Amino acid sequence: MPVLAAEELTTVAARLEDAGVRMVSGSVVDPAGVVRAKHVPARRVGAFHTAGMGASPSWNVFCVDNAIAFTPRFGVVGDLRLRADLAALRLLGDGVAWAPAEMFEQDGAPAPVCTRGLLRRTVAELAQRGLEARVGCEVEMVLTPRGGPGWNAYGLGALLDVERYVLDLLAAADRAGLPVEQIHAEYGDGQLEFSIGPTDPLTAADHVVLARLIACRVARRHDVAVSFSPLPFAGGSGNGAHQHLSLSRAGAPLFSGGDGPHGLTADGAAAIGGLIAGLPELTAVFAGSVLSPHRLQPGHWSGAYACWGRENREAAVRLCADTRGNPHGASVELKCIDPSVNPYLATAVFLGLAADGLDRGATLPPEVTVAPDALSPEDAARTATVRLPADQRSALDALEGSDLARRLVGEETLEALLAVRRYELDTYGGQDAAEVAETLRYAWSA
């Protein structure tokens, strides 16, 4: 993380003073997908950036219910430093500012377990290959409780029921510089989705955290709560956290302008091939919570099968082609991601799988043009379509046995992720889905 010069820190301090900021929050996301933070008076923002605030290594094995899944590497001994990235500082209003933070060792070296640092390194490695990535994210959430006559999917009236919340949300997003592109009433009861404009991958992951923070902060003013759970209510619609990726080299897009299917270039096809090949091993990165398998089901538009197709919302990888209706150009959307993820880790692995496909010239399987669960066994084999792990234990076992995962995320991060997710499995795996959904409904809310 670049360190600001003394004059730059002075400029930041003046900006905070002019805005009436009294407190600065700096956050990280742990392997359980929970946002955790330290807070300082605005006058200490320089120290927050240069020296950092202390955090036990156990921060990396806090579980979704605040239990701690200690491992030989992550215990009570030692200290890490959370340093706020003031280059990404956002003003939230009412005397509060926020910045993403990264974890460092006491000697100033980046902590290997820091997922924002991992994403930063992944982007740099892409740049060394001559590649530029842009990522856009979607945020789905459920508001509880709500009033009004009833929820209609994509309905005008459904949004009007919560219009004051939505208007305040958009105003807060504008104030913080969060580029919301659209918002609508989603399929699920009480469910809203808003899309965030594409940007560089590090900022895109920051935007996910910022969006969750703003959504929950505004909700408190309206006496409602926001759930980012993959399954807020048993039997209801799950929340997704889809990501869109576009890749280019020297300004030329990889997912359009080529001779392949729907304009894919050879490199674009290889990138998609890498995604599809790696997803079964790495599902637990994108949908690894104890509630994730309840969402990751056929017929839920959640991408439960490793395959691809143009505008196929049941495929794990949906190609959005370069058309007049797509002003940002061609991209691929990863459908299997849900809000229980660490967005920095998920984005790094998303990029890493695409880069792996490019590096080895992965083969692009034939396109799937129907719902994947309707494929005959012969067509599933022909298109290399496989069901992603249907339960948490299978997903975690696949992740633990994956050499690709170790290469993409490192031993430290993999150990922490497996520890907290296996705790969830051991603690909640045998419970009724309705009971677990209620217990963890707000676990991923700010």
C-alpha positions as CSV (number, residue, x, y, z in Angstrom):
1,M,0.0,0.0,0.0
2,P,1.6,3.3,-1.0
3,V,2.4,5.6,1.9
4,L,1.3,9.2,1.6
5,A,4.0,11.9,1.9
6,A,3.8,14.4,4.8
7,E,2.2,17.1,2.7
8,E,-0.4,14.7,1.4
9,L,-1.3,13.7,4.9
10,T,-1.7,17.4,5.7
11,T,-4.1,17.8,2.8
12,V,-6.1,14.8,4.0
13,A,-6.3,16.3,7.5
14,A,-7.5,19.6,6.2
15,R,-10.1,17.9,4.1
16,L,-11.4,16.1,7.1
17,E,-11.5,19.2,9.2
18,D,-13.3,21.2,6.5
19,A,-15.9,18.4,6.2
20,G,-16.5,18.4,10.0
21,V,-15.2,14.8,10.3
22,R,-14.7,13.7,13.9
23,M,-14.1,9.9,13.4
24,V,-12.4,7.8,10.8
25,S,-13.2,4.1,10.4
26,G,-10.8,1.7,8.7
27,S,-12.1,-1.7,7.8
28,V,-10.9,-5.1,6.7
29,V,-13.0,-8.2,5.7
30,D,-12.2,-11.4,7.4
31,P,-12.3,-14.9,5.9
32,A,-15.9,-15.4,7.2
33,G,-16.9,-12.4,5.0
34,V,-17.6,-10.2,8.1
35,V,-16.4,-6.5,7.9
36,R,-14.4,-5.6,11.0
37,A,-12.9,-2.2,11.8
38,K,-10.9,0.1,14.0
39,H,-11.9,3.7,14.6
40,V,-9.8,6.8,15.5
41,P,-10.5,10.4,16.1
42,A,-9.9,12.4,12.9
43,R,-6.8,14.0,14.4
44,R,-5.1,10.6,14.5
45,V,-5.7,9.7,10.9
46,G,-2.0,10.1,10.0
47,A,-1.0,7.5,12.6
48,F,-3.8,5.2,11.3
49,H,-2.2,5.4,7.9
50,T,1.5,5.2,8.7
51,A,1.8,3.1,11.8
52,G,-1.6,1.5,11.9
53,M,-3.8,0.2,14.7
54,G,-3.1,-3.1,16.5
55,A,-5.0,-6.2,15.8
56,S,-4.5,-9.8,17.1
57,P,-3.7,-12.5,14.5
58,S,-7.0,-14.0,15.7
59,W,-8.8,-11.4,13.6
60,N,-8.2,-13.7,10.7
61,V,-10.1,-16.6,12.3
62,F,-13.0,-14.8,13.8
63,C,-16.1,-16.7,12.8
64,V,-19.4,-15.6,11.6
65,D,-20.9,-15.7,15.1
66,N,-17.8,-14.2,16.8
67,A,-16.4,-17.5,17.9
68,I,-12.6,-17.9,17.2
69,A,-11.4,-20.9,15.2
70,F,-7.8,-20.9,16.5
71,T,-5.1,-22.7,14.4
72,P,-1.4,-23.2,15.0
73,R,-0.7,-20.2,12.9
74,F,-3.5,-17.9,14.2
75,G,-3.7,-17.6,18.0
76,V,-3.4,-15.1,20.8
77,V,0.3,-14.4,20.4
78,G,1.5,-11.7,18.1
79,D,0.2,-8.5,16.6
80,L,-0.7,-7.1,13.2
81,R,-1.2,-3.5,12.2
82,L,-4.3,-2.2,10.4
83,R,-3.3,0.7,8.2
84,A,-5.9,2.8,6.6
85,D,-5.5,3.5,2.9
86,L,-6.2,7.2,2.8
87,A,-5.9,7.3,-1.0
88,A,-9.3,5.6,-0.9
89,L,-10.8,7.7,1.9
90,R,-14.6,8.4,1.6
91,L,-16.6,11.0,3.5
92,L,-19.9,9.5,4.8
93,G,-21.4,12.6,6.3
94,D,-22.5,13.4,9.9
95,G,-18.9,13.6,11.1
96,V,-17.7,10.2,9.9
97,A,-15.3,9.1,7.2
98,W,-14.2,5.6,6.1
99,A,-11.2,4.0,4.4
100,P,-10.3,0.5,3.5
101,A,-7.4,-0.9,5.6
102,E,-4.7,-3.5,5.0
103,M,-2.9,-5.7,7.4
104,F,0.8,-5.4,8.0
105,E,3.4,-7.0,10.2
106,Q,5.0,-5.0,13.0
107,D,8.1,-4.4,10.9
108,G,6.0,-2.9,8.1
109,A,6.0,-5.9,5.8
110,P,2.6,-6.7,4.2
111,A,0.9,-9.5,6.1
112,P,0.6,-12.6,3.9
113,V,-3.0,-13.2,5.1
114,C,-4.2,-9.7,4.0
115,T,-6.8,-10.2,1.3
116,R,-6.7,-6.6,0.1
117,G,-3.0,-6.9,-0.3
118,L,-3.5,-10.2,-2.2
119,L,-5.9,-8.4,-4.6
120,R,-3.4,-5.6,-5.1
121,R,-0.7,-8.2,-6.0
122,T,-3.0,-10.0,-8.3
123,V,-3.7,-6.8,-10.2
124,A,0.0,-6.1,-10.5
125,E,0.7,-9.6,-11.8
126,L,-2.0,-9.0,-14.5
127,A,-0.3,-5.7,-15.4
128,Q,3.0,-7.6,-15.9
129,R,1.2,-9.7,-18.5
130,G,0.0,-6.6,-20.2
131,L,-3.6,-7.0,-19.0
132,E,-6.0,-4.5,-17.5
133,A,-9.1,-5.7,-15.7
134,R,-12.2,-3.8,-14.8
135,V,-14.8,-5.2,-12.3
136,G,-18.4,-4.2,-11.6
137,C,-20.3,-5.5,-8.7
138,E,-24.0,-6.1,-7.8
139,V,-25.3,-5.8,-4.3
140,E,-28.4,-7.7,-3.3
141,M,-30.0,-7.3,0.2
142,V,-33.2,-7.9,2.0
143,L,-34.9,-5.1,4.1
144,T,-36.7,-6.2,7.2
145,P,-39.4,-5.2,8.3
146,R,-41.2,-3.4,5.6
147,G,-44.6,-2.0,5.0
148,G,-46.8,-1.6,2.0
149,P,-49.4,-3.7,0.2
150,G,-47.1,-6.5,-0.9
151,W,-43.8,-7.1,-2.8
152,N,-43.9,-7.5,-6.6
153,A,-40.7,-8.6,-8.2
154,Y,-39.2,-5.7,-10.2
155,G,-42.5,-3.8,-9.4
156,L,-42.8,-0.1,-9.3
157,G,-45.0,-0.2,-6.3
158,A,-42.5,-2.3,-4.4
159,L,-39.8,0.3,-4.7
160,L,-42.2,3.1,-3.8
161,D,-42.9,1.3,-0.6
162,V,-39.3,2.0,0.4
163,E,-38.7,5.1,-1.7
164,R,-37.5,7.2,1.2
165,Y,-34.9,4.7,2.1
166,V,-33.9,4.4,-1.5
167,L,-33.6,8.1,-2.0
168,D,-31.5,8.5,1.2
169,L,-29.4,5.6,0.0
170,L,-28.7,7.2,-3.3
171,A,-27.9,10.5,-1.7
172,A,-25.5,8.8,0.7
173,A,-23.9,7.0,-2.2
174,D,-23.4,10.2,-4.1
175,R,-21.8,11.9,-1.1
176,A,-19.4,9.0,-0.6
177,G,-18.5,8.7,-4.3
178,L,-20.1,5.3,-4.8
179,P,-21.2,5.1,-8.5
180,V,-24.6,3.4,-8.3
181,E,-25.9,2.7,-11.8
182,Q,-29.3,1.2,-11.2
183,I,-31.5,0.0,-8.4
184,H,-34.7,-2.1,-8.4
185,A,-37.0,-4.4,-6.4
186,E,-35.6,-7.9,-6.9
187,Y,-37.4,-11.2,-7.1
188,G,-37.3,-12.0,-3.4
189,D,-39.7,-10.5,-0.9
190,G,-38.3,-7.3,0.5
191,Q,-35.2,-7.7,-1.7
192,L,-33.4,-4.8,-3.4
193,E,-30.5,-4.9,-5.8
194,F,-28.2,-2.1,-6.9
195,S,-25.4,-2.2,-9.5
196,I,-22.1,-0.4,-9.0
197,G,-20.3,0.9,-12.1
198,P,-17.1,-0.9,-13.3
199,T,-13.7,0.3,-12.2
200,D,-10.3,-1.2,-11.3
201,P,-10.5,-4.4,-9.2
202,L,-9.2,-2.9,-5.9
203,T,-11.7,-0.1,-6.0
204,A,-14.5,-2.4,-7.0
205,A,-13.9,-4.6,-3.9
206,D,-13.7,-1.4,-1.8
207,H,-17.1,-0.4,-3.3
208,V,-18.7,-3.6,-2.1
209,V,-17.7,-2.9,1.5
210,L,-18.7,0.8,1.1
211,A,-22.1,-0.2,-0.3
212,R,-22.8,-2.5,2.6
213,L,-21.7,0.2,5.1
214,I,-23.9,2.9,3.4
215,A,-26.9,0.5,3.1
216,C,-26.8,-0.4,6.8
217,R,-26.1,3.1,8.0
218,V,-29.1,4.6,6.1
219,A,-31.2,1.7,7.3
220,R,-30.7,2.7,10.9
221,R,-32.2,6.1,10.2
222,H,-35.3,4.4,8.8
223,D,-35.8,1.9,11.6
224,V,-35.2,-1.1,9.3
225,A,-32.5,-3.7,9.1
226,V,-30.6,-5.0,6.1
227,S,-29.6,-8.6,5.6
228,F,-26.8,-9.6,3.2
229,S,-27.2,-13.3,4.1
230,P,-27.1,-15.8,1.3
231,L,-30.4,-17.1,2.7
232,P,-32.2,-14.4,4.8
233,F,-35.2,-16.6,5.2
234,A,-35.5,-20.4,4.7
235,G,-37.6,-21.1,1.6
236,G,-37.1,-17.5,0.3
237,S,-34.9,-16.1,-2.4
238,G,-31.2,-15.9,-1.6
239,N,-28.9,-12.9,-2.0
240,G,-26.3,-12.9,-4.7
241,A,-23.1,-10.7,-5.1
242,H,-22.4,-11.1,-8.8
243,Q,-19.3,-9.7,-10.3
244,H,-18.7,-8.6,-13.9
245,L,-15.2,-8.8,-15.3
246,S,-13.8,-7.3,-18.5
247,L,-10.2,-7.8,-19.7
248,S,-8.1,-5.8,-22.2
249,R,-4.6,-5.8,-23.5
250,A,-3.2,-2.5,-24.9
251,G,-6.7,-1.2,-25.0
252,A,-8.1,-4.1,-27.0
253,P,-10.9,-6.1,-25.3
254,L,-10.5,-9.8,-24.9
255,F,-14.2,-10.6,-24.7
256,S,-15.2,-8.9,-28.0
257,G,-13.7,-8.2,-31.5
258,G,-12.5,-11.7,-32.1
259,D,-13.3,-14.6,-34.3
260,G,-14.7,-16.9,-31.6
261,P,-18.2,-17.4,-30.4
262,H,-20.1,-14.1,-29.9
263,G,-16.9,-12.2,-30.8
264,L,-14.6,-13.8,-28.2
265,T,-10.9,-13.5,-28.9
266,A,-8.7,-16.6,-28.4
267,D,-7.4,-15.1,-25.1
268,G,-10.9,-14.3,-24.0
269,A,-12.0,-17.8,-24.7
270,A,-9.0,-19.1,-22.7
271,A,-9.8,-16.9,-19.8
272,I,-13.4,-18.2,-19.6
273,G,-12.0,-21.7,-20.0
274,G,-9.9,-21.1,-16.9
275,L,-12.8,-19.9,-14.9
276,I,-15.0,-22.9,-15.7
277,A,-12.2,-25.4,-15.1
278,G,-11.3,-23.9,-11.7
279,L,-14.7,-23.2,-10.2
280,P,-15.4,-26.6,-8.8
281,E,-12.2,-26.6,-6.8
282,L,-12.8,-23.0,-5.6
283,T,-16.5,-22.8,-5.0
284,A,-15.9,-22.3,-1.2
285,V,-14.1,-19.0,-2.0
286,F,-17.2,-17.6,-3.7
287,A,-20.0,-19.4,-1.9
288,G,-18.5,-21.0,1.2
289,S,-20.7,-20.3,4.1
290,V,-23.0,-22.8,5.8
291,L,-26.0,-21.0,4.2
292,S,-24.5,-20.8,0.7
293,P,-25.6,-24.2,-0.5
294,H,-29.2,-23.3,0.1
295,R,-28.9,-20.5,-2.5
296,L,-26.6,-22.3,-4.9
297,Q,-29.3,-24.5,-6.4
298,P,-30.6,-25.1,-9.9
299,G,-33.5,-22.9,-10.9
300,H,-32.3,-20.1,-8.6
301,W,-30.3,-18.1,-11.2
302,S,-27.3,-18.7,-8.9
303,G,-24.9,-20.3,-11.3
304,A,-25.0,-23.8,-9.8
305,Y,-23.2,-25.4,-12.8
306,A,-19.7,-24.8,-14.1
307,C,-20.4,-23.9,-17.7
308,W,-20.9,-20.7,-19.8
309,G,-23.5,-19.2,-22.1
310,R,-24.4,-15.9,-23.6
311,E,-27.0,-14.3,-21.3
312,N,-27.5,-17.7,-19.6
313,R,-28.4,-16.8,-16.0
314,E,-28.3,-20.4,-14.8
315,A,-24.7,-20.8,-15.9
316,A,-21.9,-20.0,-13.4
317,V,-20.3,-17.8,-16.1
318,R,-22.7,-15.6,-18.1
319,L,-21.3,-13.8,-21.1
320,C,-22.6,-10.3,-21.6
321,A,-21.7,-9.6,-25.2
322,D,-20.7,-6.2,-26.7
323,T,-24.0,-4.9,-27.9
324,R,-25.8,-1.6,-28.1
325,G,-27.6,-2.5,-24.9
326,N,-24.3,-3.0,-23.1
327,P,-22.6,0.4,-22.9
328,H,-19.6,-0.9,-20.9
329,G,-18.7,-3.4,-23.5
330,A,-18.4,-7.2,-23.2
331,S,-17.9,-8.8,-19.8
332,V,-18.3,-12.1,-18.1
333,E,-20.5,-12.3,-15.0
334,L,-19.7,-14.8,-12.2
335,K,-23.1,-15.8,-10.9
336,C,-22.2,-18.2,-8.0
337,I,-20.8,-15.4,-5.7
338,D,-22.9,-14.6,-2.6
339,P,-22.5,-11.8,0.0
340,S,-20.9,-14.2,2.6
341,V,-17.6,-13.8,0.7
342,N,-14.7,-11.7,1.4
343,P,-14.9,-9.4,-1.7
344,Y,-11.1,-8.9,-1.9
345,L,-10.5,-12.6,-1.8
346,A,-13.3,-13.4,-4.3
347,T,-12.1,-10.7,-6.8
348,A,-8.5,-11.9,-6.5
349,V,-9.5,-15.5,-7.2
350,F,-11.8,-14.4,-10.1
351,L,-8.9,-12.7,-11.7
352,G,-6.5,-15.5,-10.9
353,L,-8.7,-18.1,-12.5
354,A,-9.0,-16.0,-15.7
355,A,-5.2,-15.5,-15.7
356,D,-4.6,-19.2,-15.2
357,G,-6.7,-19.9,-18.2
358,L,-4.8,-17.4,-20.3
359,D,-1.4,-18.7,-19.1
360,R,-2.1,-22.3,-20.1
361,G,-4.3,-21.6,-23.1
362,A,-7.3,-23.3,-21.5
363,T,-9.9,-24.8,-23.9
364,L,-13.3,-23.1,-24.0
365,P,-16.0,-25.7,-23.7
366,P,-19.0,-25.6,-26.0
367,E,-21.7,-23.0,-25.0
368,V,-24.6,-24.1,-22.9
369,T,-27.8,-22.5,-24.3
370,V,-30.4,-24.1,-22.0
371,A,-30.7,-24.4,-18.2
372,P,-27.8,-26.7,-17.3
373,D,-29.9,-29.1,-15.2
374,A,-31.9,-29.9,-18.3
375,L,-28.8,-31.2,-20.2
376,S,-28.7,-34.9,-21.0
377,P,-25.7,-36.8,-19.6
378,E,-24.2,-36.8,-23.1
379,D,-24.7,-33.0,-23.6
380,A,-23.3,-32.3,-20.1
381,A,-20.2,-34.3,-21.0
382,R,-19.9,-32.6,-24.4
383,T,-20.1,-29.1,-22.8
384,A,-17.9,-30.1,-19.8
385,T,-20.8,-29.0,-17.6
386,V,-20.5,-30.1,-13.9
387,R,-22.5,-29.3,-10.9
388,L,-20.7,-27.2,-8.4
389,P,-20.3,-28.7,-4.9
390,A,-23.9,-29.0,-3.6
391,D,-23.0,-29.0,0.1
392,Q,-20.5,-27.1,2.3
393,R,-18.4,-30.2,3.2
394,S,-17.8,-31.1,-0.4
395,A,-16.9,-27.5,-1.3
396,L,-14.4,-27.3,1.6
397,D,-12.9,-30.6,0.9
398,A,-12.4,-29.6,-2.8
399,L,-10.8,-26.3,-1.7
400,E,-8.5,-28.0,0.8
401,G,-7.2,-30.5,-1.8
402,S,-6.7,-27.8,-4.4
403,D,-3.1,-27.0,-5.5
404,L,-4.6,-24.2,-7.6
405,A,-6.1,-22.6,-4.5
406,R,-2.8,-22.7,-2.7
407,R,-1.1,-21.0,-5.6
408,L,-3.8,-18.3,-6.0
409,V,-4.4,-17.4,-2.3
410,G,-1.4,-18.7,-0.3
411,E,-1.2,-21.1,2.6
412,E,-2.0,-18.5,5.3
413,T,-5.2,-17.3,3.7
414,L,-6.3,-20.9,2.9
415,E,-5.7,-22.0,6.4
416,A,-7.8,-19.2,7.9
417,L,-10.6,-19.6,5.4
418,L,-10.8,-23.4,6.0
419,A,-10.8,-22.9,9.8
420,V,-13.7,-20.5,9.9
421,R,-15.8,-22.3,7.4
422,R,-15.2,-25.7,9.0
423,Y,-16.3,-24.2,12.3
424,E,-19.6,-23.1,10.6
425,L,-20.0,-26.6,9.2
426,D,-19.4,-28.2,12.6
427,T,-21.6,-25.8,14.5
428,Y,-24.5,-25.3,12.2
429,G,-24.3,-28.0,9.5
430,G,-26.7,-30.3,11.3
431,Q,-29.3,-27.7,12.2
432,D,-32.5,-26.9,10.4
433,A,-32.1,-24.3,7.6
434,A,-34.7,-22.1,9.1
435,E,-33.0,-22.0,12.4
436,V,-29.6,-21.2,10.9
437,A,-31.1,-18.6,8.6
438,E,-32.5,-16.8,11.6
439,T,-29.4,-17.1,13.6
440,L,-27.1,-15.7,10.9
441,R,-29.6,-13.3,9.2
442,Y,-27.6,-10.2,10.0
443,A,-24.1,-11.8,10.4
444,W,-22.8,-10.1,7.2
445,S,-24.4,-6.7,7.8
446,A,-22.4,-3.7,9.0
